[in-house]
Amino acid sequence: MNFIDLAAQQLRIKDIIDKNIAKVLRNGQYIMGPEIRELEEKLAAYVGVKHAVGCASGTDALLMALMAYGVGPGDAIFTTPFTFVATAEVISLLGATPVFVDINPVTFNIDPVNLEQAILALQMQDPSCHPLPGAIIPAAPEGAGIAVASSSNSESCALRPKGIIAVDLFGLPADYDVINAIARKHDLFVIEDAAQSFGAEYQGRKACSLADIACTSFFPAKPLGGYGDGGMLFTDDDKLVNVLRSIRVHGQGSDKYENVRIGINGRLDTLQAAILLAKFTIFPEEVKMRQAVAERYKAMLTADAPAGCTGSSASAVIPPTVPYGYKSVWAQYSILAKDERGRARLQEGLNSSGIPTAIYYPRPLHLQGAFAVLGYKQGDFPVSEEMAGRIFSLPMHPYLIADDQELICRHLKGEV
Ligand SMILES: *Cc1c(COP(=O)(O)O)cnc(C)c1O
């Protein structure tokens, strides 16, 4: 059994893929060929946003978004510690500081209540109401009152709240109505890390249209994946899109050899765009197939629950919940075991029957060595820490058949 079955997908569209690749080889426009603009236009229309900018990866998309806002040293960017490392990595790469905010235990996405507390804690430089990056904020000197010298000193070290990166984890959008309202109140920008959620929906709108800028990834395992690296940014902002297009090509100005800002080589390959155009022809259908697979999992995992016993399930695991008004694209189907030992037992049982599983993510970012410099500690984000110990993901792709799901669920319910 496959965790993700890209071969079944390829079989369906091999003709279009071959045709599209052959066209690129015939034209020879390997860099910024016409396929790039065609893909940008198609995907922008699909998500309902004015502009799309293809780029080299989801990581570059996040980096370019932060660069477009001029993020740098002294800037605080609020984000979740329960995500893939790239989300926070790009913040540190620019010399800015990730300020982590714990997640909601049902959606696994950033909790807006904690978010507002984190913003206030940072403004007041008071880690007693929300954990802050300790190493960054200087401790008040012993016995120091509100002395002018010490306050000016702490001011120079203080972080400026600048923006928020919310993540649509496992394909389920974060709560943007609340997040965007908090952002407006505190004059912050919002970036949607939609690397896992292209194709999802929130309150009638598509993922990638839910914040000031959205960033997605075409890594092969994502819902819309290419055959290599790739990514895309989405925004309605006419000014930002020009900045993003400039950053994508070394900060170019009106011509190739005028450089008006520091940028990167962040282009999407023409070949990847050609492949993605082929894959996009069946993508809306695949989204529906993913929903059907997820619905089957839910029905199987909750079957045999005693009548009237709401909330209890027949298996030893808790299946994911999709709140009202949300549609997940099911980048992962992630379930919760009772505890870490229970998870290990279930994974072993599945594995011994040839059923692959994976843990996203075994260690929250505030406990990763790469972010040790921020001075966070165990216990700072208890929900993320608990989920990291209990969560694991089952095989999930549009071509997963009911018989395989039946086998998986019988294992989870202890029937095999
Ligand atoms: C995959 C992923 C990224 C990075 O995308 P790449 O294309 O691999 O660079 C960023 N954020 C999240 C949440 C992801 O899952």
The ligand as an SDF file (V2000), in Angstrom:
LIG
                    3D

 15 15  0  0  0  0  0  0  0  0999 V2000
    5.9120   21.8530    2.2830 C   0  0  0  0  0  0  0  0  0  0  0  0
    5.7480   23.0250    3.1770 C   0  0  0  0  0  0  0  0  0  0  0  0
    6.5060   24.2070    3.0170 C   0  0  0  0  0  0  0  0  0  0  0  0
    7.6730   24.3090    2.0770 C   0  0  0  0  0  0  0  0  0  0  0  0
    7.3950   24.0010    0.7670 O   0  0  0  0  0  0  0  0  0  0  0  0
    8.5980   23.5430   -0.2180 P   0  0  0  0  0  0  0  0  0  0  0  0
    8.0000   23.6200   -1.5620 O   0  0  0  0  0  0  0  0  0  0  0  0
    8.9790   22.1680    0.1940 O   0  0  0  0  0  0  0  0  0  0  0  0
    9.7150   24.5070   -0.0330 O   0  0  0  0  0  0  0  0  0  0  0  0
    6.2040   25.2720    3.8300 C   0  0  0  0  0  0  0  0  0  0  0  0
    5.2450   25.2150    4.7590 N   0  0  0  0  0  0  0  0  0  0  0  0
    4.5110   24.1000    4.9590 C   0  0  0  0  0  0  0  0  0  0  0  0
    3.4440   24.1140    5.9940 C   0  0  0  0  0  0  0  0  0  0  0  0
    4.7500   22.9610    4.1850 C   0  0  0  0  0  0  0  0  0  0  0  0
    4.0420   21.8530    4.4020 O   0  0  0  0  0  0  0  0  0  0  0  0
  1  2  1  0
  2  3  1  0
  2 14  2  0
  3  4  1  0
  3 10  2  0
  4  5  1  0
  5  6  1  0
  6  7  2  0
  6  8  1  0
  6  9  1  0
 10 11  1  0
 11 12  2  0
 12 13  1  0
 12 14  1  0
 14 15  1  0
M  END
$$$$
